[in-house]
Amino acid sequence: RKHLQAYLDEFVFRFNRRRTRHAAFRSLLGTVTTKGPITYDMLIAPEAKG
């Protein structure tokens, strides 16, 4: 229950990109190259990150 929104977000992301695998890969690459590493606390509490 605590991480339900994160699981749903991931499911929706994958579902929306299920037919365009290259687009999903490009989105992932874009995300990881523009964002820095995150801590465990940031991962489990993304709404507190702002």
Stockholm file with secondary structure:
# STOCKHOLM 1.0

chainA/1-50         RKHLQAYLDEFVFRFNRRRTRHAAFRSLLGTVTTKGPITYDMLIAPEAKG
#=GR chainA/1-50 SS CTTHHHHHHHHHHHHHTTTCHHHHHHHHHHHHHHSCCCCHHHHHCHHHHC
#=GC SS_cons        CTTHHHHHHHHHHHHHTTTCHHHHHHHHHHHHHHSCCCCHHHHHCHHHHC
//
